[in-house]
Amino acid sequence: FADGKHVGVSFNERTNQDDFATLCSVLGVSPVQGVSFDPTFFGPLNREVDYLHHPVFNRYRSETEMMRY
């Protein structure tokens, strides 16, 4: 809770209108009309390379195994 009357929510690039409607339903509020989700990021925020492809990310399956690495 941000305070006694508000809830803070973070979204990512995969959030869509259906996710927002589901969240509103769970919270028991009506979706705000006119809210749209544009998954477009600008310039330096766009990922241009793959990530987490080093073998170590696939070799260790638990946090404990990763810490021992």
Buried (B, 14 or more C-beta within 10 A) or exposed (E): EEEEEEEEEEEEEEBEEEEBEEBBEEEEEEEEEEEEBEEEEEEEEEEEEEEEEEEEEEEBEEEEEEEEE
